Amino acid sequence: MSIHESRPTNRRGRAGAPGRAAGGTAPTRTTSGSAEPSALRPHMGLSALTFVSLGSIIGSGWLLGALTAAQAAGPAAIVAWMMAGVLVMILALVHAELGATYPVAGGSARYTHLALGPLAGFTAGWLAWIQAVALAPIEVEAALSYLNNEFPGLIRQDGTLTGTGLAIGAASMLVFTTINVLGVRRLAATNAVTVVWKFLVPLLTVVTLCVVSFQPGNFHAGGGFAPFGAHGIFAALPAGVVFALQGFEQAVQMGGEARNPSRDIPRAIIIATLLGTGLYLALQIAFLGALDPAQLVHGWAHPVGSGDYGPYATLAQGLTLTWLAALLYIDAVVSPGGTALIYVGTSSRLAYSLGETGSLPSALRRLNRHGTPVVSIAVACVVGLLMFLPFPSWQQLVRLISSATFVMYGFVPIALIVLRRTDPDRPRPYRLPAANVLARAAFVASNMIVYWSGWENDRKLAAAIVVGFVVFAVYRATQPAGRWPGLEWRAALWIAPWLGGVVLISWLGQFGGRGVIPFWVDLVVLAVFCLGVFELAVRGAPPAARTRHLIDAACPPRRTSADPAPDGTVPGARIP
């Protein structure tokens, strides 16, 4: 599997949203008469895109993921990380092809819109936005939970924030918002510094723990290697494992600001996914090996102590590695903070995308003089602040966000197959090998993650989706007739039976449901159901001509710095 080099196609500025004139969007005028930019600016290269994806992957998941995975699966958590790595890599490769071929802002949401039309596109975009806008406050709350072990008074016993915690969390969100408002260059520069730190500290932790204290017997303690069997391994995936690895697609969400998207987006996604998966697997092994065997005599419920949410720092203190413990507490601010910084930016690009396609108000597309979607960033900040209200614990929120993320991921393999069929002649700098097989495997696996999250979680996710449809319906009902293209109902008819079927199987299944369907049989039933849904979705795609019309509006040619301007001059060239 290789990424083929090709000279990027010359591209010009962004056209208007579907339903508007396709010949390009003129700059809007402010009250002062100055022009505001109307298209995102291409500033980001390979390193910046890689850091965006890797920085999203390495967040609170490394601080807490090994603990929650061990509690769910025991030493077999290692298997859960391997399974998650394979799944996420397949999804990353799907995103790599689409990101290189269709470099648009909010890519994960836009691909479904391009392939299946506005209604299906909104559903994917709403789910993408829900998970992205919630992740910044989740990362901040994880940092405060970690720091509460050393500085009590930030988190209550039930996991909610105290008054002091709320104040610190709100201040953090305002800082992240300010950096994002200042533009993508400031975001990329700030993120690059934090990502280097975020990668080196976990790596140092792995090496130190393995050298100072590694107990091979821990891998068979507390009931054996897999004390909870296959059920425990599957349950560990949504309990923090897949949450830790998600975020690889953030380079795709920034596709509208990539300088050379056809080359750099697939490389950035693949590099970040490989590095993140390898690091997390090493962290889990080091964590298991460094545990005190006495803590495992009674099982895996509290491997580092009851109510302890600072596992690595606790291990370091127990081994008298005070310097490492101090470093970890510093990183408990830097790692989640860096990830939160990124997600404020990417959630705003998803909201920008929903405004671009007419799913939500066009005000979300408004850019400031730095070329950033300032209204969308402000919305992300406000919703993030609301998320600090007394919601459930970090682990419960992680399950909900993981489910939303993997439902969103489920749309992408379908979009890949549909776009290959309806837009076959478009150059694809990277092509996913065995796409027909891997796309279906990715769709089934994404649905498995949602199922393993449990019935209680899935019914809440279903409620969030219904709220999204209500918002969409109310907004579209207020718009003048003909302002936006038709919804392509036929192309979205499969969504209701798909989501309804997954929720029904969850209710009848073995993960928090009624237990009517036996274990293993439930997985077969879900897999067969999902394969049928996949075929229904692909067969119901809009005609190729309509799809290409949407693609041409969203991905017009973009002029590079070396291309002639309309008057024939080359930017930067000396004029005689």
N, C-alpha and C positions, 0 to 999 in steps of 0.2 A: 504494500500500500504506500504509494508515494504521492507527493504533492507536485504536480507538474508545473514547471515554470512557464509562464506565458506573459507576454507584454500586456498590461492591462488595457482594456478597451477604453478609448478616450470617452470621457463623460462630461456632460454639461450640467448646469444647475437643475435643481429639483422642479418637476412640474407640479401643478396644483393637485389637490386631492381629487379622487375619483368623483366625477360628476361636475367638475369645473373644467375650465379650459385647459387643455393639455399642453399648451405651448410654453409653459413656464410660469412661475409666480413672480410677479413684480414685487419689489420691496414695498412694504407698507410705510406710511408716513406717521411720525409721531406728531404730537401737538406742536412741537417746536419746528416742524418741517423737516427734520432730519430723517434719513432713511433707516428703517430697522431691517436687519437681515431676515429673510423669510425661509432660508434653508440652512441646515446644520453644516458647519464648516469642517472640511477634512483636515484634521491636525494630527491624527494618531498613526504611528508606525507600528512595526512588529513588536518591539519591546513594550510599548505602552499598552497594546492590545493584550499581549501575554500577561503583563502585570495586572490588568483589569480582571482577567479570568482567574489567574492564580490567586490574586488578592481576595477574590470572592470565595474561592474554595477554602483558603486557610483563614478561618474566622473562629467563632466560638466552638465550632465542631471539633477542633483539635484540643481545646481545653476540657470539653465535657463528653465528646463522642465516645472515647474509649471506655469511660466509666459506664455510661448508659448501655453501650453494647455488651459489656461484660455482665451487667446485671440481667440482661435479657437472655444471653446465650452462653455465659461462662467463657471458657477458653475458646469455644467454637466461634466466638466473635471474629476470630481471624478469618474463618470461612465466609462470614457475612461481608467483611471488607473485600475479600476477593470477588465474591459475587457482585457486589456493588460496583467494583472497579470495571468488571467486564461489561455490565449493563451500561454504566455511564460512558464508557469508551465507545460503545455502539452508538449511543445517542449523540456523543460528541462528533463522531464521524458523519452522522446524518446532518447535524448542524454545520459541519465544516463545508459540505457540498453546497448547502443552501446559502450559507453566509458568503461564500466566495462568488456565487452566481447571482444572488440578489442582495446586494449590500444596502439595506434600508435600516433606518432607525427603528428600534423595537422589533428586531427581526423575528423572534420567536412568535410574536403575535401576528406580524404581517404575512408570514408565509402562508398561514391558513387563509387569510383574507385573499391573497393572490390566487390560491388554488381552488378555494371553495366558496368565495364570495363573502359579502358583508356580515351575514348573520353568524356563520361558522367562525369567521374571523373575529367578531366581537367576543364570542364565547372564549376562544383561546386567549385573546388579548386581556379580557377581564380576569381570567385565572392567572395569567402572567403578571398582571399588575397587582393583584391581591398578594401573591407571594413576595413580589419584589418590594412593595411598599411596607409590608410587615417585617421584612428581614432586618432593616436598620434598627428599629426599636428592640427586636429580639436580640440582636448582637449587643446592644447597649445593656439590656437587662442581664445577659449572660456575663458581661464584664462586671457588673455590680454584684451579681451572685457570687462570682469568684472572689472579688475583693471583700465581700462581707465576712469571709473567714478570718481576714486580718483586721478589718475595720468594721466591726458590728454596727448595726443600725441602718444599713442600706436596704435590706430585704427582710420582710416579715417571715414568720414561720411557714405561712402558706405559699411563699414564693412571690408575693406581690411586693411592690416597692413602698418603702416608707416615704414620709415627706422629704427627708434629705435625699433619698434615692430618686424621687420624682424631680427634684430641683436639678440634680446632677444630670439625670437623663435628658431633661428638657434643654439644658445648656449645651449638652453634647449634640443634640439634633440641630440646634441653631448654628453651631460651628460647622457641622457637615453641610448644612444648607448654604451657608455663606461661601464656603469653598466651591461648591458646585455652581452657584450663581456667578462666580468670578470667571467661569469658563472651563472648557475641557482641558486646556493646557495646564491650568493650575491643578485641576483634578489629577491629570496624568503625572505631573511632577510630584505632587504630594503622595500619590499612591505608590509611585516607584520607590520612594524612600521606605515607606512602611512595609512593602512586600518583601524587600530584601531582609529586613529585620524579622518579619513574620515567618520566613522560611528558615533562617539560620537558627533562631531560638528553639523551635521544635527539633531540628536536626541535632543541635547540641544536647538537648534533653534526651534524645534517643541514645546517643553515644555515651553520655554520662551514666544513665541508669543501667545500661547493659554492662558497662565496665565495673561500676561500683557494686551493684546488687542484681544478680540475675538468678532466679530460682527455677530451674527446669521442672521441679515437682509441681509448681503452680499450674502447669498446663494439664494436670490430671486431678487437681484438688477440687473439693466441693462437689463431688458427684461425677467426676470423670471429665473427659475433654468436652463432651456435649451433654451436660447435665439436663438440659431441657429439650434435647432431641432436635429434629428438623424444625419443629414449631418454634423453638427458641431462636434458631438462626434466622428464620423468616421474620419473626417479630422484632429482631434487632435491627433489621434494615430501616424501617421507618422510625425507630427509636433514637435516631441520631446518626446512623451510618450514611444513608443516602443524603440526609440533610447536609452532612459535612462535605460531601463530594459535589453537591449541586453548585452551580455558579459558573461552570465552564462556559456557558453560553453568553456570558456578559460581553465578551468580545463581539458577538453577533449583535447584541442590543445596541452597541456603539457603531454598527456598520456604516451608518450615515456619516460618521466622522473619521472613517479610516482613509488614509492617503492612498493605499494600494490594497483595496479589500480582497481582490481575487487572489493575491499571493499571501497576504498577511493574516487574514481571518482564519483560514484552515490551519495554518502553522501555529498560530497563537492558541487555538482551541486544543489541538493535539498535544502541544508541549505542556500546557497548563494541566491538562487532565492526567498525563503520565506522571508529572512531578507530584501533583496532589495525591494521586492514588498511592504511589510508592511511599510518600511521607506518612500518610495515615496508617498504612499497613505496618510500617516500622514502629510507629507510635503505639499501636495496639500491642504489638509483641513486647516492646519495652515495658509498657504499663503492666501487662500480665506477669512478666518476669520479675518486676521490682516489688510486687505486693508482699506484705508480711503474711507468711503461711498461716499464722495464728488467726488472721481475720477471715480465712476461708474455711475454717473447720465447720461452721454452721451454714455454709452455702455462699451464694453470690449476691445476696440482697444488699449488703453494705460492705463491699470489699475494702474501702478505706475509712469506714466509720459512718455511723448514722447521721444523715443531714449534712454531710460534707460535700460541697460543690467546688472544691479546689483540689482535685485528686493528685495532680502532678506536684503541686506545691506541698501537699501533705506528705507525699512520698519523699520529696527532697528534704523536708524538715526531719522526718523520721530517720533519714540516713545522715543527718547532721550536715547536709549540703546547703547551708544557709545562703550562700551566694547564688545557688541555682534557684532556691525558693524566692529570693528577692527578684531575680531576673524574670521568673514566671509571673510574679504579681505585676511587674511592669508590663509584661507581654499580655496580661489579662486586660489591659487597657488598649494596647497597640493593635493586637490582632483583631478583636471584635470591632474596634473603632475604625480600622482601615476598611474592613468589610462593610460596615455601616455607611462609611463615606461613599463607597462605590454604589451601594444599592439605592441611596438617595438619588444618585445620578441616573442609574439604569431604570429605576421606576418612573422617573420623569420622562425618559425616552419612550417608555411604553405608553404613558399617558399622552405624550406628543403623538405617537402613532395612532392611538384611538381618536384623537382629534383630527388627524390627517385623513383618516378614512371615513369620517363622518359618523362614527359610532357614539362619540361624545362631543361636547361643545368645542367649536373651533378655537376658542380662547386658549385651549391647552397647547396650541401650536405657536403661541406668541413667543418670540425670541427677544432677548435683550441685545445690547450692543456687542456683547461678547459672543453672540451666536448660540446661547444656551436657552432652553425652554423654561423661562423664568416662572411662568404660571404653573406649569406642571411640577416644577421643583417646589414651589410654595405649597401646592396641594399635597405632595409627598410629605413635606414637613408637618403640616397640620394633622394628616392622618396618622403619621408616626407618633406625634404627641398624644393623640387619643389612645394609641395602643398601649401607653404606659398606665392607663387606668386599670383597676383590679381585674386583670385577666388571669387565666390559669398559669401553671408553672411553665418554665422553659421547655421541659420535655413534652408537655401536652401541646404547646404551641408549635413545637417542632414537628410533631405528627401531623397537625393540620396543614402547616405550610408545605411539608413534604408531599402530602396528598395533592394539594393544589398544584404544586410544581409538576408532579408526574402526570396529572391529567393534562396540563398544558404541554408537557413533553409528548404526550400521546398523539396530539394533533400533528406534530412535526413529521413523523415518518409517513403519515398519510399524505401530507402536503408534498413530500419528496416524490412519491410515486406519481401523484397527479400531475405535478409540474414537469416531470420527465416525459409524460405522455402528451401533455398539451403544449409544452414549450420545448420540443426536442432539439431544436437547432441552435439554441442559445449556448455559447461557449461555457464549459464547466471546467475551470482550472483544476478542481479536484473532483473525482467521481468515486462514490462509495462502491466498492466491489460487492458483488452478490447482493445488490440493493433490494431485490424483491424478497429475498429471504431475511436479510438483516432488518429491513424496515418492519416487516411483520413481527419479527422477534422482539424488536424494540417496543412496538405497540403493546404486545402481550405483557412484556416485563413491566412496563410502566403501569399497567392496570393491576398487576400483581402487587406492586408497592402500595397502591391505593387500598387494595383489599387487605393486605397485611397490617395496615394502619388501624384497622378495627372498626366495628360498626358505629360506636359512639362518635368517632372522628368523622366517618364518612357521611353520617346524616347531617353533621354541622356543615361539612363542605357542600352538600346538596343544597342546604339553606342559603349559603353564600352565593351559589350559582343562580338560584331563583331570584335573589335580590338584584343581581347583575342584570338579569333579563328584564326585571321591572324598570330599572334605571334606563336601560336601552330603549324599552318600549315607550316610556314617557318622553324621552328626548326626541325620538324619531317622530312621535305624534305631534310634537310642537313645530316641526320643520315644514316649510312650504313644499307642496307636491312637486316632485321632479328635481328637487335640489340635490338629492343623492341618488345613486343608482338603486335598482331593485335589490331585495334582500337575498335572492337566489334560495328560496325556500326549499326547493327540491334537493339542493346540495347540502342542506343542513338537517334534513328530516331524520338522519341516522343518529343525531346527537342525543335526542331525548330517550330513545330506547337504549342507547349505549350507557349513558349515565344512570338511567333508571335501572337497567339490568345489573350494573356493578353494585349499586346500592342494595338491590334485592338479594343478590348473592352474598353480599356482606352481612345482611340481616339474618340470612339462613345459615351462614358459614361458621367457621371455627375460631374466628378472631374477634371475640367480643359479641358474636351473634348468638342465635338460638341453638346452634350446633346441629341443625337438621341434616345438613349435608356432611357426610363423613370427611375426616381429614384425608388429604391426597385426592379424593374424589372432587372436593371443592376446587382444587387447583386445575384439574382436568376440565371441569365444567366451565370455569372462568376462561381458560385458554381457548376452548372451542368457541365459546360465545364471542370472545374478542376477535378471533379470526373471521368469524362471520360478519361482525360489525365492520372490520377493515375492508372486506370485499364490498359491502354495501356502500361504504363511504366513497371508495374509489369509483365504483360504477355510477354513483349519483353526482359526480363532479359536473360543473357547468360545461357548456361547449367550449372547445379550444379557443375560438375567436373571442369570446368574452373574457376568458382568462388572460389571453395575450393583451387585450385592451387594458386590463388592470395592471399588468406587468409593465406595459409601456408608459403608463401614467406614473407608476411608482419608481421605476428604474430607468429614467431617460439617460442618454449619454452625459457624462460629467467631464468637463474640460480640465485637464491637468495643467500644472504650471508650465509645461513645455509645449503646450498646444497653442496654435495661433488663436488670437482673439478674433471676434467677428470682423474687425477692421483689418485683419491680416497681420497685425503685429504679434510678436511673441513676448509674453510678460517677462520682464527682467532684461530684455535685449536692449542694446544701445541703439537709440534712434539717431540717424545721421542728421 
